[in-house]
Amino acid sequence: MKEYKLESLIYYSKLTTDKEHIIKDSTKDIQAKLDEYARMGYHLVSTDATDFGFAVYFYLYFERDV
């Protein structure tokens, strides 16, 4: 049997000359989430991202055997 978890992360656009500020900020946080879930025995099975207004939403889908 499998157990599933969904982790959602939200990043907001800000006024800056660095057009890659969201990817730079999110990379650290996403890696931390990957490490956290790996310690609990989960592995990443899928991802998704969407934007809405000034926000970018990242979805991380994890599963593990129970």
N, C-alpha and C positions, 0 to 999 in steps of 0.2 A: 504494500500500500504506500502511496505517496502523500507527503504533506507539502502544501504550497504556501508561499508567502509573497506578498506584493509590497514593494517599497516604492514610495513616491517622493520625488525630490523636486522642489520648485526654485527656479532662479529668475530674478527680475533684471531686466535690462536697465542700464543706467547711462547717464550721459558721460561719455569718455571717448578719448581718441583711440583706445584699444578695442578694435572690433571683435576681438576674440576673448573678451573678459569673461563671458559666460562659460566658455569651454575650459578656460584656465581655472576658474573657481569650482566648476562642477567636477573636474577630473579628480581633485583631491578627495572630495566628498564621496564620489562614486567608488573610488578605490577603497576608502574606509568602509563603506557598506559591503563591498565584495569581501573584504577581509573579515568583517564582523560575521557575516552569514556563513562564510567558509569555516570559521571556528565552531559554528553550531551544526556543521555537517551539511549545509545546503550548497547547491551549485546553481549558477545562473543558467536559466534555460531560454530566456527571451528578454528583449528590451523593446521599448517604444518611447517616442518623444513627440510632443506636440507643443504648439505655441498658441497663446491666447493673449491678445493685447501686448503688454510689455513683459509677459512671463513666458518661460519655457518650462514645461513639465516633463520630467524624465520618469519612466516607469521601469522598474527592475523586477523581473519575475524569477523566483527561486523555487527549487523543489529539493526534497530529500526523501530517502526511504525511511519508513517508520517500522 
